[in-house]
Amino acid sequence: MNLNQRSVVIISSFLLLSACQQPGANLAANVYQADQVNQSQDAKVINILSLSPAKVQVSNAQNQQAAQVAGGLLGALAGGLIGGNVSGGTVGTGLGGAALGGVGGAAAGSLVPSTTLVDGVTIGYSEDGNIHTSTQVGELCQFKEGQALVVITQANETRVQPNAECPPKSS
């Protein structure tokens, strides 16, 4: 593998790793915005009656933008290398290849969808004799039937706090 090919592999690996964000992670019940910490928030003890798996549609814009940038850079790099090796490696051919590769790579990156589905949980619970549900981003194994704490951070926003732990993921 020559130096140019190694450069492409290293840059590609870095860009692909940096583009892997977990959409919706900021919406989990135990994630708070900076203005929500160190402040009193209403909370109640509830009784979880049922748990159902759910899917939550969240924005994937950050990954879409990262894919466009990564695609554009990788396309420009690959186009420049290929163009530089065509026709005896003239500068004009290399620059043209880089420009076309960059445009093509950015266009390919735009194929990443703007929304994605992430795992969620619909929690059925009783509070003061009434039955409610709350669907939120999370894993089913984070919850179990029985008592839990619900935090109310703003009008109509409930954050049922996990009352169980998921088993460790095997490597």
SULWOUR-V763581 format. One record per residue. N is the residue number from 1. SS is DSSP state (H for helix, E for strand, - for the rest). PHI is phi in degrees with one decimal (NA if undefined). OMEGA is omega in degrees with one decimal (999 if undefined). Layout:
# SULWOUR-V763581
<<N:SS:PHI:OMEGA> <N:SS:PHI:OMEGA>>
This chain:
# SULWOUR-V763581
<<1:-:NA:-179.3> <2:-:-81.1:-176.1> <3:H:-59.6:179.6> <4:H:-63.1:179.9> <5:H:-66.6:177.5> <6:H:-62.9:179.2> <7:H:-60.7:179.1> <8:H:-60.9:-178.9> <9:H:-64.4:-178.6> <10:H:-65.3:-179.2> <11:H:-65.1:179.0> <12:H:-61.1:-179.6> <13:H:-61.8:179.9> <14:H:-61.3:-177.7> <15:H:-66.8:179.3> <16:H:-66.4:178.6> <17:H:-67.0:-178.8> <18:H:-73.3:-179.1> <19:-:-86.9:-176.2> <20:-:-88.1:175.4> <21:-:-102.4:178.3> <22:-:-92.9:179.9> <23:-:-61.3:176.2> <24:-:84.8:-178.9> <25:H:-59.2:180.0> <26:H:-72.5:-178.6> <27:H:-99.4:-179.6> <28:E:-64.6:-175.3> <29:-:-62.1:-177.1> <30:-:-101.0:175.8> <31:-:-115.4:-176.5> <32:-:-124.6:173.0> <33:-:-75.4:-177.3> <34:H:-57.2:-178.4> <35:H:-78.2:178.9> <36:H:-102.4:-179.2> <37:-:-94.3:-179.4> <38:-:58.9:178.2> <39:-:-134.0:176.3> <40:-:-70.1:177.4> <41:-:-131.5:178.2> <42:E:-65.8:178.3> <43:E:-145.4:178.7> <44:E:-141.5:172.1> <45:E:-88.7:-179.7> <46:E:-122.3:175.9> <47:E:-118.2:178.9> <48:E:-73.0:-178.6> <49:E:-101.3:-176.9> <50:E:-150.8:178.6> <51:E:-135.2:178.7> <52:E:-135.9:175.4> <53:E:-66.6:179.4> <54:E:-143.2:171.7> <55:E:-119.5:-179.2> <56:E:-119.7:178.4> <57:E:-83.3:-178.4> <58:E:-127.4:178.5> <59:E:-67.8:175.8> <60:-:-118.6:-174.3> <61:H:-59.7:-178.7> <62:H:-63.6:177.8> <63:H:-68.7:178.1> <64:H:-63.0:178.7> <65:H:-64.2:178.8> <66:H:-62.3:179.4> <67:H:-66.6:178.0> <68:H:-65.0:179.4> <69:H:-65.1:-179.7> <70:H:-61.7:178.8> <71:H:-62.4:179.0> <72:H:-64.3:179.8> <73:H:-66.0:179.6> <74:H:-64.7:177.8> <75:H:-63.0:178.9> <76:H:-65.0:179.6> <77:H:-63.8:-179.9> <78:H:-65.5:179.1> <79:H:-62.3:177.7> <80:H:-65.3:178.8> <81:H:-65.7:179.9> <82:H:-67.2:179.7> <83:H:-63.4:178.9> <84:H:-69.5:179.5> <85:H:-92.1:178.7> <86:-:-92.8:176.1> <87:-:55.1:175.9> <88:-:75.4:174.0> <89:-:74.9:177.7> <90:-:-71.8:-178.6> <91:H:-61.6:-178.9> <92:H:-60.6:178.9> <93:H:-66.0:178.6> <94:H:-64.6:179.1> <95:H:-67.2:177.7> <96:H:-62.9:177.6> <97:H:-63.3:178.9> <98:H:-64.5:-179.7> <99:H:-63.6:179.9> <100:H:-65.1:178.8> <101:H:-63.7:179.1> <102:H:-63.4:179.2> <103:H:-64.6:179.7> <104:H:-64.1:179.3> <105:H:-65.1:177.8> <106:H:-64.5:178.3> <107:H:-64.1:178.3> <108:H:-64.9:178.1> <109:H:-63.7:-179.5> <110:-:-72.6:177.5> <111:-:-74.4:175.9> <112:-:-66.4:-176.0> <113:-:-65.3:-178.6> <114:-:-79.4:174.7> <115:E:-132.4:178.1> <116:E:-147.6:177.6> <117:E:-99.8:177.0> <118:E:-123.1:-179.9> <119:E:-66.6:177.6> <120:E:-142.6:-179.2> <121:E:-137.1:170.3> <122:E:-99.1:-174.8> <123:E:-109.1:173.5> <124:E:-95.3:-176.5> <125:E:-145.4:175.9> <126:E:-108.1:178.8> <127:E:-144.4:179.3> <128:-:52.6:177.6> <129:-:81.0:178.6> <130:E:-107.4:178.4> <131:E:-99.8:179.4> <132:E:-133.4:169.8> <133:E:-130.7:174.8> <134:E:-142.6:176.7> <135:E:-104.8:-177.5> <136:E:-147.5:177.4> <137:E:-69.7:178.6> <138:-:161.8:179.5> <139:-:-111.5:-179.0> <140:H:-55.7:-176.9> <141:H:-70.2:178.4> <142:H:-77.9:-174.6> <143:-:-130.6:174.0> <144:-:-144.5:177.0> <145:-:-64.0:-179.0> <146:E:125.0:-175.3> <147:E:-71.7:176.1> <148:E:-153.0:178.9> <149:E:-106.6:173.6> <150:E:-112.9:179.3> <151:E:-107.1:178.8> <152:E:-108.8:-175.2> <153:E:-91.2:176.5> <154:E:-160.0:-176.0> <155:-:-53.5:176.6> <156:-:64.7:175.5> <157:E:-106.9:177.9> <158:E:-113.0:177.3> <159:E:-125.1:176.9> <160:E:-73.4:-176.6> <161:-:-76.8:178.6> <162:-:-55.1:178.2> <163:-:-121.4:177.3> <164:-:-150.0:177.9> <165:-:-119.7:176.0> <166:-:-76.8:176.0> <167:-:-64.8:178.9> <168:-:-59.5:179.0> <169:-:-77.7:179.8> <170:-:-77.5:-177.0> <171:-:-84.0:999>>
